[in-house]
Amino acid sequence: MFLRLIFIQANLYYVYDVAVVGAGPAGSTVSYCLAKEKIKVILFERHRFPRRKACAAGLSLYSIELLKELGLFSEEYIVNETHKCKIDFVIAKEVFEADAHICLTTREQFDEYLARRAQEAGAELHEGEGVKSISIKDDFVEIRTSKAVYRSKVVVLACGQPNVLGKSIGLYPNYGKAIAFEFNAPLPTEYNLDYCEFYFSLDKDFAGYFWIFPKKGFANYGVGTWLHTVTVMKKKYGSVVEWTKSILKDLGYWNKIKDIKKHLTKIKGAIVPVYTNAKAEDMVMDRAIAIGDAAGLVRYSGEGICYALKSGQLAAKALMKCIEENKFDKQTLVKYYTEPLDKEVLRELKYTSKIEKIMTYATDAVIDLLKKEPEVLNLLGKMLEHSISDEKYFNESSKYARKHISIAARMMAALLRGTLKGT
Ligand SMILES: Cc1cc2nc3c(=O)[nH]c(=O)nc-3n(C[C@H](O)[C@H](O)[C@H](O)COP(=O)(O)OP(=O)(O)OC[C@H]3O[C@@H](n4cnc5c(N)ncnc54)[C@H](O)[C@@H]3O)c2cc1C
């Protein structure tokens, strides 16, 4: 106890420029970018690598582009690439196929790769050391972990969700509460490895989808939707396992996956903080900044890795300027972090809830549009592979929708209904 106190005291005088909480894609990216510029960074991760994280681990073309730009791309963690996607509207019994290039990884490989690159660049990675509390003082930030106490000039919250630490210091941007569940199991018999499969409208007014992402020798299966829908489904089926089993049976996959019962018991869920209407200013406070999932930066499709990378990159650029000026107040962080974040991330994310409302409440209109206007199917594929932004997808597909009065009217009604329901 006495020795521990001395150790804690000693650390109190050991100051870092930046402390980063969480070594997911967001935390490792910001640490890597800062360490490369010789900034003194400490990166805390409560688990040891390789660690499992509930995720389908699909990397969109946008993620790949960012990884290349950051110098963090490697074939090492790509386990498969698909070039087509099947888009199935289940209750309407309508199936479409589109070109969509998606790279598949595993979070065990991907996250460890990024964390090691941050470490090689000079970030001090503390694995297996969870942050217990953060205290924002006038001149520094005090970080208490399971092992010691540290000081830094500024702290970056990259701890994903639930963002308990953010809540404790008042840095907690709001988001739409979705949950996604996933598990790995062998590929279904005769599965085409070039396809990712998306199953929408699993039920009436069902937001979200079930997916199959093929990896090397196995596939990732999962379902994501709003928290309130999960509650309804649990009531209807008894448990998430039974609900997923019924989806697999309905889709004809239950008897096509070896040992499915055993693998399904390993299903794992996590919060998906879907962007709703948080403002960029909500993502900073004096001496603290939130990035990635901790800032609620996820699009309707559940894709969040790209924004974790992008917000990590933008945060690093902003913090370089703050360090240069030795200013870490909210106003300075707003100036350097939130303005580019608004332009490069939130501008797109503002369209995500519109797309979700139309997909959920005007499914029949979406299907009609896809049948009448093949270019919209092309756009949907591009939106899923994220080679076009949600903004572009929404604006371009709306142009086609306006050519058909009944489709446009149903889509408008869906937007209104979603707004009135507050989803
Ligand atoms: C089932 C599911 C499927 C998904 N599929 C995809 C997909 O295919 N493609 C995609 O782009 N996105 C997907 N997402 C979203 C994606 O997982 C997230 O957007 C992404 O992981 C966000 O990265 P992050 O670094 O912000 O947070 P995280 O990846 O959550 O990393 C946070 C890290 O912080 C650590 N941590 C937390 N608290 C502490 C603490 N107190 N001290 C120290 N360390 C701490 C955690 O252990 C973790 O390592 C999916 C999400 C779910 C739930």
The ligand as a Gaussian input file, in Angstrom:
#p B3LYP/6-31G(d) Opt

LIG

0 1
 C      -22.302000      -5.675000     -33.715000
 C      -21.649000      -4.476000     -34.342000
 C      -21.255000      -4.535000     -35.674000
 C      -20.574000      -3.449000     -36.254000
 N      -20.120000      -3.573000     -37.528000
 C      -19.409000      -2.569000     -38.098000
 C      -18.846000      -2.720000     -39.393000
 O      -18.965000      -3.760000     -40.033000
 N      -18.150000      -1.672000     -39.911000
 C      -17.987000      -0.495000     -39.234000
 O      -17.371000       0.432000     -39.772000
 N      -18.498000      -0.346000     -37.992000
 C      -19.185000      -1.354000     -37.400000
 N      -19.669000      -1.209000     -36.126000
 C      -19.377000       0.040000     -35.399000
 C      -17.921000       0.023000     -34.915000
 O      -17.692000      -1.125000     -34.136000
 C      -17.611000       1.271000     -34.078000
 O      -18.119000       2.411000     -34.706000
 C      -16.097000       1.429000     -33.872000
 O      -15.590000       0.324000     -33.173000
 C      -15.799000       2.718000     -33.109000
 O      -14.436000       2.771000     -32.781000
 P      -13.941000       3.526000     -31.453000
 O      -12.475000       3.448000     -31.475000
 O      -14.611000       4.840000     -31.356000
 O      -14.540000       2.675000     -30.249000
 P      -14.298000       1.149000     -29.861000
 O      -13.955000       0.351000     -31.043000
 O      -15.485000       0.752000     -29.064000
 O      -13.013000       1.182000     -28.930000
 C      -13.068000       1.689000     -27.631000
 C      -11.922000       1.082000     -26.844000
 O      -11.857000       1.726000     -25.573000
 C      -11.601000       0.756000     -24.573000
 N      -12.081000       1.299000     -23.302000
 C      -13.356000       1.558000     -22.935000
 N      -13.401000       2.085000     -21.709000
 C      -12.119000       2.168000     -21.280000
 C      -11.520000       2.631000     -20.082000
 N      -12.244000       3.119000     -19.070000
 N      -10.171000       2.574000     -19.974000
 C       -9.407000       2.085000     -21.001000
 N       -9.932000       1.616000     -22.142000
 C      -11.272000       1.670000     -22.293000
 C      -12.371000      -0.469000     -25.054000
 O      -11.886000      -1.652000     -24.467000
 C      -12.112000      -0.402000     -26.562000
 O      -10.947000      -1.098000     -26.917000
 C      -20.352000      -2.265000     -35.511000
 C      -20.788000      -2.191000     -34.183000
 C      -21.419000      -3.286000     -33.598000
 C      -21.846000      -3.202000     -32.161000

